[in-house]
Amino acid sequence: MIKSTLRKRFRKFFFLPALLFPAILHAQAMHIKVQHNPAARTITVTADGKPFTTFIYPDTLAKPVLYPIYAADGQLITRGFPLAPRAGEPVDHPHHVGLWFNYENVNGLDFWNNSYAIPAAKKSQYGWIHVDSILEAGNISSEALALTHYPNTNVTNPTSSGTAMPSHTANPNAVVSPKPGEPTSSFGSPCANCNGIIRYAARWTDQEQNTLLKEHTTFIFNGNQDEWVIDRIATLTAVADAGVSFPDAKDGMLGLRVTKELQIPSNTPGQFVDDKGNITKVAAGNTPDINGNYITSEGKTGDSAWGTRGAWCMLYGKKGKDTLSILIIDNPANPGYPTYWHARGYGLFAANPLGQKIFSNGKQTMNFRLEKGQSATFRHRIVIYAGYRRLPTGRIRANTDGFAQLK
């Protein structure tokens, strides 16, 4: 009887982490190290001693970001500009920094386009995200992770004019440690530090520090010798007395600005206009090293991926000796699922579930809204792969199927 119980417990804690993080099925899990430097307002993440990414949260940046981000072969997947410009890369859209999460219209304030380039006279039209506290920075076992950081929570009774959302309640930020004697392995192997975790609390404010939203976000980091994974779980809670509206807008929500090699080749300069009429010009990208391409879950490729819906979208291209793939996965429990892909050929790779009117040419409308005290959770998985070809179909399926279980 005792042996049977132990076998059941082993199976539970082996197969669940493998489902959540299928990289285990392909190679040895790497040791993740997370180091917090409060004075510098940075948290550095490494995998087996190699740089993975850094969470930076200076108030001067207008939002917290992951920057830079590396693939397992040591290649950068993020653009350097504006923080660390590299020769030959584009210098448009200074608000595109690493991996970030915000939106173009939150009660009329533009969080997406805010940067040092906005004149002081216009700053009142833009919002900031201030990190108030780092709640956790370190390691977490797969058992505790499965029990506490992927609860059945999505939206606590928000309203929208176009889409009805399910209602769930749970605490996405509770931490439960394994009991003495319980397995502490990650990915089903004897590894107590194969999952890195960062949790923070932040406020979305106007320029006078009036708070519209409170944000609680969890990052989970893990991977193996060729596939690194970032899970981002963000819960937004409305605190403004009048509630918080997210009118349909083009620019949002999860954004990543990639290295120039992953741009789609183009001989034609671009010109883009935000909702305030600001024009940004983008240079043509046609140097020999530019060779990126998109593919979505619905089979859309290249520039045709932009403005279409899908459960996932992948950007891939050659850099150095390897083909790099970046797979972003939406979660079925997210508002607006399946998301629209704001995936531009010039290097902006974004998932925007709330801009439905813009992307559907007016056929669909969302106008998402949270009344005071209501919350919504947005979950995304980012898979970074380095290999002799793009991320194989089997691995895409394993990651999307596993991530879909996280209700």
C-alpha positions as CSV (number, residue, x, y, z in Angstrom):
1,M,0.0,0.0,0.0
2,I,2.8,2.4,0.9
3,K,4.7,1.6,-2.3
4,S,1.6,2.1,-4.3
5,T,1.0,5.5,-2.7
6,L,4.6,6.6,-3.4
7,R,4.3,5.5,-7.0
8,K,1.2,7.6,-7.5
9,R,2.9,10.6,-5.9
10,F,5.9,10.1,-8.2
11,R,3.7,9.9,-11.3
12,K,1.8,13.0,-10.2
13,F,4.9,15.2,-9.8
14,F,6.7,13.8,-12.8
15,F,4.0,14.1,-15.5
16,L,2.5,17.4,-14.4
17,P,5.7,19.4,-14.7
18,A,6.4,17.7,-18.0
19,L,3.0,18.7,-19.3
20,L,3.4,22.3,-18.1
21,F,7.0,22.6,-19.4
22,P,7.5,20.1,-22.2
23,A,11.2,21.0,-22.7
24,I,11.9,18.2,-20.3
25,L,10.9,15.7,-22.9
26,H,13.8,16.8,-25.2
27,A,16.9,17.4,-23.0
28,Q,18.3,17.9,-19.6
29,A,16.8,20.8,-17.7
30,M,19.1,23.7,-17.0
31,H,19.8,25.3,-13.6
32,I,18.2,28.8,-13.4
33,K,19.8,31.4,-11.2
34,V,17.9,34.6,-10.3
35,Q,19.9,37.5,-8.7
36,H,18.2,40.7,-7.5
37,N,20.1,44.0,-7.3
38,P,17.6,46.4,-5.5
39,A,20.0,49.4,-5.8
40,A,20.2,49.0,-9.6
41,R,16.5,48.0,-9.9
42,T,17.5,44.9,-11.9
43,I,17.0,41.1,-11.6
44,T,19.4,39.0,-13.6
45,V,18.4,35.5,-14.8
46,T,21.0,33.0,-16.0
47,A,20.7,29.4,-17.3
48,D,23.7,27.2,-16.4
49,G,25.7,30.3,-16.0
50,K,24.8,31.7,-19.4
51,P,22.8,35.0,-19.7
52,F,19.1,34.5,-20.2
53,T,17.6,37.9,-19.5
54,T,17.4,40.8,-17.0
55,F,14.2,42.3,-15.5
56,I,14.8,46.1,-15.4
57,Y,12.4,48.4,-13.7
58,P,13.7,52.0,-13.6
59,D,11.0,54.6,-13.4
60,T,12.8,56.5,-16.2
61,L,11.8,53.8,-18.7
62,A,8.0,54.3,-18.2
63,K,7.4,50.5,-17.8
64,P,9.3,47.4,-16.5
65,V,10.7,45.2,-19.2
66,L,12.8,42.0,-19.8
67,Y,15.9,43.3,-21.6
68,P,18.0,42.0,-23.1
69,I,16.8,38.4,-23.9
70,Y,19.1,35.7,-25.2
71,A,18.6,32.4,-26.9
72,A,20.3,29.2,-25.6
73,D,23.2,29.6,-28.1
74,G,24.1,33.0,-26.8
75,Q,22.5,35.1,-29.5
76,L,20.5,38.1,-28.6
77,I,16.9,38.0,-29.8
78,T,16.1,41.6,-28.8
79,R,16.9,44.9,-30.5
80,G,19.6,46.9,-28.7
81,F,18.1,50.4,-29.3
82,P,17.4,52.6,-27.3
83,L,19.3,51.2,-24.3
84,A,22.3,49.7,-26.0
85,P,22.3,50.5,-29.7
86,R,24.1,48.2,-32.1
87,A,25.5,49.2,-35.4
88,G,23.2,48.9,-38.4
89,E,20.0,48.2,-36.5
90,P,16.8,50.3,-36.9
91,V,16.2,53.2,-34.4
92,D,12.5,53.7,-34.8
93,H,9.9,53.5,-32.0
94,P,12.0,54.2,-28.9
95,H,9.2,52.8,-26.7
96,H,9.9,49.3,-28.1
97,V,12.3,47.9,-25.4
98,G,12.8,44.2,-24.9
99,L,9.6,42.4,-23.8
100,W,6.9,44.5,-22.2
101,F,3.2,44.6,-21.4
102,N,0.9,47.6,-21.6
103,Y,-1.8,49.2,-23.8
104,E,-2.4,52.3,-26.0
105,N,-5.6,53.5,-24.4
106,V,-6.4,53.1,-20.7
107,N,-9.0,55.6,-19.6
108,G,-7.6,57.8,-22.4
109,L,-3.9,57.5,-21.4
110,D,-1.4,56.0,-23.8
111,F,0.9,53.6,-21.9
112,W,2.2,51.9,-25.0
113,N,3.9,54.8,-26.8
114,N,5.4,56.6,-23.8
115,S,9.1,57.1,-23.9
116,Y,11.9,59.7,-23.6
117,A,10.9,61.0,-27.0
118,I,7.5,62.4,-25.8
119,P,7.8,66.2,-25.2
120,A,7.1,67.4,-21.7
121,A,4.2,69.4,-22.9
122,K,2.5,66.2,-24.1
123,K,3.4,63.9,-21.2
124,S,0.0,64.4,-19.5
125,Q,-1.5,62.2,-22.3
126,Y,0.7,59.2,-21.4
127,G,0.7,56.7,-18.6
128,W,3.5,55.1,-16.5
129,I,3.9,51.7,-14.9
130,H,5.7,52.0,-11.6
131,V,7.1,48.8,-9.9
132,D,6.4,49.2,-6.1
133,S,7.9,46.0,-4.8
134,I,9.6,42.8,-5.8
135,L,7.6,40.1,-4.1
136,E,9.8,37.2,-5.0
137,A,13.0,36.6,-6.9
138,G,14.6,33.1,-6.8
139,N,13.7,29.5,-7.5
140,I,10.6,27.5,-7.1
141,S,10.1,23.8,-7.4
142,S,7.8,22.4,-10.1
143,E,5.5,20.9,-7.5
144,A,4.9,24.3,-5.8
145,L,4.7,25.9,-9.2
146,A,2.0,23.5,-10.4
147,L,0.1,24.0,-7.2
148,T,0.2,27.7,-6.8
149,H,1.1,29.7,-9.8
150,Y,-1.3,28.3,-12.4
151,P,-4.7,28.5,-10.6
152,N,-8.0,28.4,-12.4
153,T,-8.3,32.2,-12.6
154,N,-8.9,34.5,-15.5
155,V,-11.4,37.3,-15.1
156,T,-13.4,38.4,-12.1
157,N,-16.6,39.7,-13.7
158,P,-15.2,42.3,-16.2
159,T,-17.5,43.7,-18.8
160,S,-17.1,44.3,-22.5
161,S,-19.4,45.5,-25.1
162,G,-18.6,42.7,-27.5
163,T,-17.5,39.6,-25.7
164,A,-18.8,37.9,-22.6
165,M,-16.0,36.7,-20.3
166,P,-16.0,33.7,-17.9
167,S,-15.8,34.5,-14.2
168,H,-13.3,32.7,-12.0
169,T,-11.7,33.6,-8.6
170,A,-8.4,32.5,-7.2
171,N,-5.1,34.0,-5.9
172,P,-2.5,33.9,-8.7
173,N,0.3,35.0,-6.4
174,A,0.0,32.6,-3.4
175,V,3.2,30.6,-2.7
176,V,3.0,27.1,-1.2
177,S,6.3,25.4,-0.4
178,P,6.6,21.6,-0.6
179,K,6.3,19.8,2.7
180,P,9.4,18.2,4.2
181,G,10.0,14.9,2.5
182,E,8.1,15.7,-0.6
183,P,9.9,15.6,-4.0
184,T,11.6,18.9,-4.9
185,S,12.5,18.0,-8.4
186,S,11.9,20.2,-11.4
187,F,11.0,18.6,-14.7
188,G,10.9,15.2,-13.0
189,S,14.6,15.1,-12.3
190,P,16.6,15.8,-9.1
191,C,16.8,19.5,-9.6
192,A,15.6,22.0,-7.0
193,N,16.5,25.1,-9.0
194,C,15.4,24.5,-12.6
195,N,12.6,27.0,-12.4
196,G,13.4,30.7,-11.8
197,I,10.6,33.0,-10.6
198,I,10.1,36.8,-10.4
199,R,7.0,38.3,-8.9
200,Y,6.3,42.0,-8.6
201,A,3.6,44.5,-7.7
202,A,3.1,47.6,-9.8
203,R,0.8,50.6,-10.4
204,W,-0.5,52.0,-13.7
205,T,-0.7,55.7,-13.1
206,D,-1.1,59.1,-14.8
207,Q,1.6,61.7,-14.6
208,E,0.2,62.9,-11.2
209,Q,0.6,59.4,-9.8
210,N,-3.1,58.8,-9.7
211,T,-3.5,55.0,-9.9
212,L,-5.8,53.4,-12.5
213,L,-4.7,49.8,-12.2
214,K,-2.7,47.6,-9.8
215,E,-0.7,44.9,-11.5
216,H,0.6,41.6,-10.0
217,T,2.9,39.8,-12.4
218,T,4.7,36.5,-12.2
219,F,7.5,35.4,-14.5
220,I,8.6,31.8,-14.7
221,F,11.9,30.9,-16.4
222,N,13.1,27.4,-17.4
223,G,14.5,25.4,-20.3
224,N,17.1,23.1,-21.7
225,Q,20.1,23.2,-24.0
226,D,18.2,24.6,-27.0
227,E,14.8,25.7,-25.8
228,W,14.3,28.4,-23.2
229,V,10.8,29.3,-21.9
230,I,9.3,32.4,-20.2
231,D,5.8,32.3,-18.8
232,R,4.3,35.7,-18.0
233,I,1.1,35.9,-15.9
234,A,-0.2,39.4,-15.2
235,T,-3.3,40.2,-13.2
236,L,-4.7,43.7,-13.6
237,T,-7.1,45.1,-10.9
238,A,-9.0,48.3,-11.4
239,V,-8.7,50.8,-8.5
240,A,-10.0,54.0,-10.2
241,D,-13.3,55.0,-8.7
242,A,-14.9,55.3,-12.2
243,G,-13.5,52.0,-13.3
244,V,-11.0,51.4,-16.1
245,S,-11.8,51.2,-19.9
246,F,-9.6,49.8,-22.6
247,P,-11.2,51.0,-25.9
248,D,-10.2,49.0,-28.9
249,A,-6.8,50.2,-30.0
250,K,-4.1,49.0,-32.3
251,D,-1.1,49.1,-30.0
252,G,-1.0,46.5,-27.2
253,M,-0.5,44.4,-25.1
254,L,2.4,41.9,-25.0
255,G,5.2,43.4,-27.0
256,L,8.6,42.2,-28.1
257,R,11.1,44.2,-30.3
258,V,13.4,41.7,-32.0
259,T,16.9,41.8,-33.4
260,K,17.2,43.0,-36.9
261,E,18.1,39.6,-38.4
262,L,14.5,38.5,-37.6
263,Q,12.9,41.3,-39.5
264,I,11.1,40.3,-42.7
265,P,13.1,41.6,-45.7
266,S,11.6,44.7,-47.3
267,N,12.7,47.2,-49.9
268,T,9.9,49.6,-49.0
269,P,10.1,52.1,-46.1
270,G,7.1,52.1,-43.7
271,Q,5.2,54.9,-42.0
272,F,2.9,54.2,-39.0
273,V,0.5,56.5,-37.1
274,D,-0.6,56.1,-33.5
275,D,-4.0,57.2,-32.1
276,K,-2.7,60.7,-31.4
277,G,-1.6,61.3,-35.0
278,N,2.1,60.9,-34.3
279,I,3.9,59.5,-37.3
280,T,6.8,57.1,-37.1
281,K,8.9,56.3,-40.2
282,V,10.6,52.9,-40.5
283,A,13.5,52.3,-42.8
284,A,13.5,49.5,-45.3
285,G,15.2,46.4,-44.1
286,N,16.9,44.6,-46.9
287,T,20.5,43.8,-45.9
288,P,21.6,40.2,-46.4
289,D,21.4,39.2,-42.7
290,I,17.7,40.1,-42.5
291,N,15.7,36.9,-43.1
292,G,12.8,36.6,-40.6
293,N,9.4,35.1,-41.3
294,Y,6.2,34.6,-39.3
295,I,3.9,31.7,-39.2
296,T,0.7,31.4,-37.1
297,S,-1.5,28.6,-35.8
298,E,-3.9,29.3,-38.7
299,G,-1.2,29.1,-41.4
300,K,-0.7,32.8,-42.0
301,T,2.9,33.6,-43.0
302,G,5.1,36.6,-43.4
303,D,3.4,40.0,-43.4
304,S,0.0,38.3,-43.8
305,A,0.2,37.3,-40.1
306,W,-0.5,40.9,-39.1
307,G,-4.0,41.6,-37.9
308,T,-5.1,37.9,-37.8
309,R,-6.2,35.8,-34.9
310,G,-4.4,32.6,-33.7
311,A,-3.6,30.6,-30.7
312,W,0.1,31.1,-31.4
313,C,2.5,32.9,-33.7
314,M,6.1,32.1,-34.4
315,L,8.9,34.3,-35.7
316,Y,12.0,32.6,-37.0
317,G,15.2,33.3,-39.0
318,K,18.9,32.6,-39.2
319,K,21.3,34.4,-36.9
320,G,24.9,33.2,-36.4
321,K,25.1,29.5,-36.9
322,D,21.6,28.7,-35.8
323,T,18.0,29.3,-36.8
324,L,16.3,31.2,-34.0
325,S,12.6,30.7,-33.3
326,I,10.4,32.8,-31.0
327,L,7.0,31.3,-30.3
328,I,4.4,33.3,-28.4
329,I,1.4,31.4,-27.1
330,D,-1.9,32.8,-26.1
331,N,-3.9,31.1,-23.3
332,P,-7.6,30.0,-23.9
333,A,-8.6,31.5,-20.6
334,N,-7.3,35.0,-21.6
335,P,-9.7,37.8,-22.5
336,G,-10.1,38.1,-26.2
337,Y,-8.7,34.6,-27.0
338,P,-7.5,33.8,-29.6
339,T,-5.5,37.0,-29.7
340,Y,-4.9,39.2,-32.7
341,W,-1.3,39.3,-33.8
342,H,0.2,42.8,-34.1
343,A,3.2,41.3,-35.8
344,R,5.0,43.7,-38.0
345,G,7.7,42.9,-40.5
346,Y,10.0,45.6,-39.2
347,G,10.5,43.7,-35.9
348,L,7.6,44.4,-33.6
349,F,6.1,41.1,-32.4
350,A,3.0,41.7,-30.3
351,A,-0.2,40.0,-29.1
352,N,-3.2,42.3,-28.8
353,P,-6.4,40.7,-27.6
354,L,-8.2,44.0,-26.9
355,G,-7.9,45.7,-30.3
356,Q,-10.5,43.8,-32.1
357,K,-12.3,46.6,-34.0
358,I,-9.0,47.8,-35.5
359,F,-7.9,44.4,-36.7
360,S,-11.3,43.2,-37.9
361,N,-12.0,46.3,-39.9
362,G,-15.0,47.1,-37.6
363,K,-16.6,43.6,-37.8
364,Q,-15.8,42.9,-34.1
365,T,-15.7,45.2,-31.1
366,M,-14.5,44.5,-27.6
367,N,-14.1,47.8,-25.7
368,F,-12.9,45.9,-22.6
369,R,-13.7,47.3,-19.2
370,L,-13.0,46.6,-15.5
371,E,-15.2,48.2,-12.8
372,K,-13.5,49.2,-9.6
373,G,-12.3,46.1,-7.8
374,Q,-12.6,43.8,-10.8
375,S,-9.6,41.9,-12.2
376,A,-8.4,40.2,-15.4
377,T,-5.5,37.9,-15.8
378,F,-3.4,37.7,-19.0
379,R,-1.1,34.7,-19.5
380,H,1.5,34.3,-22.2
381,R,4.3,31.8,-22.9
382,I,7.4,32.8,-24.9
383,V,9.5,29.9,-26.2
384,I,13.0,30.7,-27.5
385,Y,14.6,28.0,-29.6
386,A,18.1,27.8,-31.2
387,G,18.7,24.9,-33.6
388,Y,19.7,23.9,-37.2
389,R,16.0,24.5,-38.3
390,R,13.0,26.3,-36.9
391,L,11.2,25.0,-33.8
392,P,9.8,21.6,-34.8
393,T,6.0,21.1,-35.0
394,G,6.0,18.5,-32.2
395,R,7.5,21.0,-29.8
396,I,5.1,23.7,-30.8
397,R,2.2,21.3,-30.1
398,A,3.7,20.2,-26.8
399,N,4.1,23.8,-25.6
400,T,0.7,25.0,-26.8
401,D,-1.1,21.9,-25.4
402,G,0.6,22.2,-22.1
403,F,0.1,25.9,-21.8
404,A,-3.6,25.5,-22.7
405,Q,-4.1,23.4,-19.5
406,L,-3.2,26.5,-17.3
407,K,-6.7,27.7,-16.7
